[in-house]
Amino acid sequence: MMADDAQNIRRKIIHIDMDAFYASVEQRDNPEYRGKALVVGGLPEGRGGVVATASYEARKFGVRSAMPSKQALQLCPHAVFVRPRFAAYKEVSQKIREIFRRYTDLIEPLSLDEAYLDVTTDKLEVGSAIEIAKQIKDAIKTELQLTASAGVSINKFVAKIASDMNKPDGLTFIGPSQIAAFMEKLPVEKFFGVGKVTAAKMKNMGLHTGADLKRLTEDEMTKAFGKAGRFYYQIVRGIDNRAVQPHRETKSVGAEDTFAYDLTQLDEMNPELDRIAETVATRLERYGLKGRTVTLKVKYHDFRQITRNQSVSTPVSSAAEIAQIAKQLLAIAATDDMKVRLLGISLSNFGEPQRKTDQHTDQLRLF
Ligand SMILES: [Mg+2]
């Protein structure tokens, strides 16, 4: 057996991703929105509103998730804008999970509309992962009047890439013999864990596709990209042994940004915190979470890093509340000569409300 084969665990993995989920639920529940360019998210009149999900009719005009709603309105002036109804989406999400559970208990939800399923063995003894994916899609269509796209492969990464290939209403199978050729063609920014900064670095090094990445040895990968380099080395060879984790709790939700040049003034950092808080708030909404602890991460030009956090008794989830706390923490941590290359905000402490006696944590805690 080849060394690579020995390390490569083969499972039957399905990645299911609902098509334009929030918008599709709105179009299902409100017949007047059907066939229309529909944008679910912040309203364009509001300050800082962003698109959560756009219907396919709106996507034709270039409207995308996370885009400012104002920009969406410019691209698609006839679009209908509605505020999200997360309680409704959560309920539909639970019904989708009940459909999954007919086949397997190994379900790892990534958000309300996306999950990995391990069907290496399935409860109904269907056997074929492609057939299970087809049956799940059919059940979602007939029972919930919604469409999903499915990706089927031997691991999580390839299954997720596959589900995105034939949207909407797609079913894509990438078998073991196709994986190598498929990975070689894949642009570097599509690889799991490669953010925009890493992608830019790769392109600077002349690395544009999986085939380019594959030319680097494991040592060269680690030297260039640190610990993540080893993971990239494996994933470009189609090796991803991460198990589907059914009870993985979301412990924290966050976002961060590395800047093109070092920031030295609070005046330039605060608007960045506003933007990062928007992203965190969007992610929290997607998980239906509110948190009690806000953590600020600051990385300096010399890669020194500090974190500061504050806990509050009333859970927060809005961008404005999160940004306000993060700005306070930054103001306290700030020094005259700081050069900041990265800022990050995360929310945690999603458990049950704290008892009254714990409310002293409301005070600012600096570690
Ligand atoms: Mg989706």
Boltz pocket constraint, residues with backbone or C-beta under 6 A from the ligand:
constraints:
  - pocket:
      binder: B
      contacts: [[A, 17], [A, 18], [A, 19], [A, 20], [A, 21], [A, 113], [A, 114]]
      max_distance: 6.0
